Amino acid sequence: MSSRAAFLMPFVAFALLAAGNPATENHHVVEEGETLGGIANRAGVEAAVIAAANGLVEPYDVQKGERLFIPRQRSHRVKAGETQGGIANRAGVPLSTIAIANGIDPPYAVRSGQRLIIPSVMGEPTARRRVPRDRPFFRRPHDGKVLAGFAKRADGGGHDGLDIAVIPGDMVRAAATGSVRLTETDNRRFGHMVVIDHGNGWNTTYGHLARLTVAEGETVKAGERIGIGGQGGVATRPELHFEITRNGRDVDPGRYLPKRRNR
């Protein structure tokens, strides 16, 4: 090795360390162009969990130079007689943090044999100013496998959203905070369906539901249940049809959603 190469090696190593890798860090300094969703994907931690640990509010903007705590995860297999509250107390983790990480709604029931993600936590998050942004931070409305993706043809045909596999009775959740703009129970194509307005021209549509759990005009938060999965309308299998539109034009949901968790 030349003396010049030997001289440069410490500086190269420092540059690599300075770049940061959310997959191995407990804290990550946001770099130019990074988003919370991208950091979460590389860290292998739900974006909502990172947001909660750092006091982030929607639309979850992060800025260059900002230092984020990455709550590392461990898991727990629920034993007979255990409750989520008891598990949270023993783990020293707030009940709400475990609920967010596992997509569990009140009354926070768990079942024997269920595997729970237990995120690490830090002290009280610092309150943070909401930064205006024209696009919502979207989460997955359901974590099932994508059966059919978005596709647009030159003639205007194609597929205007994602078809996501569900098990009848599964909860379908709002992809972002917004106001319920439309509900239908007898739509020819979708059967039971919901449209949510997220502001700034952004809307999401949820179709083929078995049942609705929201009404027009209601405000819903990201991750809140808006319906029950099923096989409504023209669906030939249990599935959720999910669309994102911007100013009335269909966009590819795959560009805006975080990666699917392994199930």
Residue pairs with C-beta under 8 A, 6 or more apart in sequence:
19 31
20 28
20 29
20 31
21 42
22 28
22 39
22 40
22 42
22 43
22 70
23 42
23 43
23 44
25 43
25 70
26 69
26 70
26 72
26 120
27 67
27 68
27 69
27 70
28 39
28 43
28 67
28 68
28 70
29 65
29 66
29 67
29 68
30 39
30 62
30 63
30 64
30 65
30 66
30 67
30 68
31 64
32 64
34 62
34 64
35 62
36 47
36 50
36 51
36 56
36 60
36 61
36 62
36 137
37 47
37 137
37 258
39 47
39 50
39 62
39 68
39 70
40 46
40 47
40 49
40 50
40 258
41 258
41 259
43 50
43 70
44 73
45 70
45 71
45 72
45 73
45 119
46 100
46 101
46 117
46 258
46 261
47 60
47 137
47 139
47 258
48 100
48 101
48 139
48 222
48 223
49 71
49 73
49 97
49 100
49 101
49 119
50 56
50 68
50 69
50 70
50 71
51 57
51 60
52 96
52 97
52 100
52 125
53 69
53 70
53 71
53 97
53 119
53 121
53 122
53 125
54 68
54 69
54 125
54 126
54 128
55 125
55 126
55 127
55 128
56 62
56 128
57 128
57 130
58 130
58 136
58 137
58 176
58 177
58 222
59 130
59 131
59 133
59 135
59 136
59 137
60 137
61 131
61 133
62 68
63 131
69 122
71 97
71 119
71 120
71 121
71 122
72 119
72 120
73 101
73 117
73 118
73 119
73 120
74 117
74 118
74 120
75 115
75 116
75 117
75 118
76 87
76 91
76 115
76 116
76 118
77 113
77 114
77 115
77 116
78 87
78 110
78 111
78 112
78 113
78 114
78 115
78 116
79 112
80 112
81 112
82 110
82 112
83 108
83 110
84 95
84 98
84 99
84 104
84 108
84 109
84 110
84 116
85 95
85 108
87 98
87 110
87 116
87 118
88 94
88 95
88 97
88 98
91 98
91 118
92 121
93 118
93 119
93 120
93 121
94 121
95 108
97 119
97 121
98 104
98 116
98 117
98 118
98 119
99 105
99 108
100 223
101 116
101 117
101 118
101 119
102 116
102 117
103 143
103 171
103 173
103 223
104 110
105 171
105 225
110 116
134 200
135 200
135 202
135 256
136 175
136 176
136 177
136 178
136 198
136 199
136 202
136 222
137 176
137 222
138 175
138 176
138 204
138 244
138 253
138 256
138 257
138 258
139 173
139 175
139 176
139 222
139 223
139 257
139 258
140 175
140 257
140 258
140 260
141 164
141 172
141 173
141 174
141 175
141 204
141 206
141 240
141 242
142 164
142 166
142 170
142 171
142 172
142 173
142 229
142 240
142 242
143 260
143 261
143 263
144 164
144 165
144 166
144 167
144 170
144 239
144 240
144 263
145 164
145 165
145 260
146 162
146 163
146 164
146 165
146 254
146 260
147 163
147 164
147 165
147 237
147 239
148 159
148 162
148 163
149 159
149 162
149 252
149 254
150 158
150 159
150 160
150 161
150 162
150 250
150 252
150 253
150 254
151 158
151 159
152 158
152 160
152 250
160 243
160 250
161 205
161 241
161 242
161 243
161 244
161 250
161 253
162 241
162 242
162 243
162 253
162 254
163 239
163 240
163 241
163 242
164 239
164 240
164 241
164 242
165 237
165 238
165 239
166 172
166 229
166 230
166 238
166 239
166 240
167 229
167 238
168 210
168 229
168 230
168 231
168 238
169 210
169 228
169 229
169 230
170 228
170 229
171 225
171 227
171 228
171 229
172 206
172 209
172 225
172 226
172 227
172 228
172 229
172 240
173 222
173 223
173 224
173 225
173 226
174 196
174 204
174 220
174 221
174 222
174 223
174 224
174 225
174 226
175 196
175 204
175 222
175 242
175 244
175 257
176 196
176 198
176 202
176 204
176 222
177 198
177 219
177 220
177 221
177 222
178 196
178 197
178 198
178 199
178 202
178 204
178 219
178 220
179 196
179 197
179 217
179 218
179 219
179 220
180 194
180 195
180 196
180 197
180 214
180 215
180 216
180 217
180 218
180 219
180 220
180 226
181 195
181 196
181 197
181 203
181 216
182 193
182 194
182 195
182 216
183 193
183 194
183 195
183 212
183 214
183 215
183 216
184 190
184 192
184 193
185 191
185 192
185 212
187 193
187 207
187 233
188 233
188 234
189 207
189 233
189 234
190 205
190 207
190 208
190 209
190 232
190 233
190 234
190 241
191 207
191 208
191 209
191 230
191 232
191 233
191 235
192 207
192 208
192 209
192 210
192 211
192 212
192 227
192 230
192 232
192 233
193 205
193 206
193 207
193 208
193 209
193 232
193 233
194 205
194 206
194 209
194 212
194 214
194 226
194 227
195 203
195 204
195 205
195 206
196 203
196 204
196 205
196 206
196 220
196 226
197 203
198 204
201 246
201 247
201 248
202 244
202 245
202 246
203 244
203 245
204 242
204 243
204 244
204 245
205 241
205 242
205 243
205 245
206 226
206 227
206 240
206 241
206 242
207 232
207 233
207 240
207 241
207 242
207 243
208 229
208 230
208 231
208 232
208 233
208 235
208 238
208 239
208 240
208 241
209 227
209 228
209 229
209 230
209 232
209 240
210 227
210 228
210 229
210 230
210 231
210 232
211 227
211 228
211 230
212 226
212 227
213 225
213 226
213 227
213 228
214 220
214 226
214 227
220 226
229 238
229 239
229 240
230 238
231 237
231 238
231 239
235 241
242 253
243 250
243 253
244 250
244 251
244 252
244 253
244 256
245 251
